[in-house]
Amino acid sequence: MALKINPLDDRVVVTPLEAEEKTAGGIVLPDAAKEKPQQGKVVATGPGRMLDSGDRASVALKKGDVVVYGKYSGADVKVDGNEYKILRESEILAKFA
């Protein structure tokens, strides 16, 4: 099924990965104690930001990349029951190799 969100400029649409349910020591965390996920999978990218010359700078990410972003970065959006996060490319801190 096609994604109904088309990001503009240098924006990236990410599906957040699930928060950890257990600590490293094996303690099960209740929902209230779980931290917001800071990792996600890229599902769509915009065409890139417009440069002063009129050209577009390409986005360094592609669909399927797993990325790390700041805890309070971007905008949370819900479409057809699925949760997405829309971020500027500059808000993404790193991508996993």
HURA-V898612 format. One record per residue. N is the residue number from 0. RES is the residue in one letter. PHI is phi as a letter, one per 40 degrees, with the letter a starting at -180 (999 if undefined). NEAR is the number of other C-alpha atoms within 12 Angstrom. D_CENTER is the distance of its C-alpha to the mean C-alpha in Angstrom with 1 decimal. Layout:
N,RES,PHI,NEAR,D_CENTER
N,RES,PHI,NEAR,D_CENTER
This chain:
0,M,999,5,19.2
1,A,c,9,17.6
2,L,c,19,14.4
3,K,c,15,15.7
4,I,b,24,13.1
5,N,b,18,13.8
6,P,c,26,11.8
7,L,b,21,14.4
8,D,f,25,15.2
9,D,c,29,12.6
10,R,c,33,9.6
11,V,b,42,6.6
12,V,c,43,5.5
13,V,b,45,3.0
14,T,c,34,5.7
15,P,c,33,6.1
16,L,c,22,9.0
17,E,c,17,12.3
18,A,c,20,13.9
19,E,c,20,17.0
20,E,c,20,20.2
21,K,b,16,22.7
22,T,c,14,23.4
23,A,c,9,24.6
24,G,c,8,28.1
25,G,g,9,27.6
26,I,c,12,27.6
27,V,c,15,25.8
28,L,c,16,23.7
29,P,c,13,24.1
30,D,d,13,21.3
31,A,c,10,22.2
32,A,c,14,21.9
33,K,c,17,18.4
34,E,c,19,15.9
35,K,c,22,12.5
36,P,c,24,10.0
37,Q,b,29,8.4
38,Q,b,30,7.0
39,G,a,35,4.9
40,K,b,33,6.1
41,V,c,35,5.8
42,V,b,30,8.2
43,A,a,34,9.3
44,T,b,32,10.0
45,G,c,30,12.7
46,P,c,24,16.1
47,G,h,25,15.8
48,R,c,24,17.4
49,M,c,17,21.1
50,L,c,13,23.4
51,D,c,8,26.8
52,S,c,8,28.5
53,G,g,9,27.0
54,D,c,12,25.1
55,R,b,16,21.3
56,A,c,18,19.4
57,S,c,18,17.4
58,V,c,25,13.7
59,A,c,23,13.6
60,L,b,34,10.7
61,K,b,24,11.5
62,K,d,21,10.7
63,G,g,19,10.7
64,D,c,25,9.5
65,V,b,26,8.3
66,V,b,34,6.7
67,V,b,30,7.6
68,Y,b,34,6.9
69,G,c,23,9.8
70,K,d,20,10.9
71,Y,b,18,11.5
72,S,c,24,9.1
73,G,g,24,8.1
74,A,b,22,9.6
75,D,c,19,9.6
76,V,b,19,11.1
77,K,b,17,13.2
78,V,b,16,14.6
79,D,f,12,17.4
80,G,g,7,16.7
81,N,b,15,13.2
82,E,c,22,10.4
83,Y,b,30,7.2
84,K,b,41,5.2
85,I,b,37,6.2
86,L,b,38,6.2
87,R,c,30,9.2
88,E,d,37,9.4
89,S,c,23,11.6
90,E,c,25,9.3
91,I,c,34,7.6
92,L,c,20,10.5
93,A,a,20,10.9
94,K,b,22,10.4
95,F,c,16,12.7
96,A,c,9,15.8
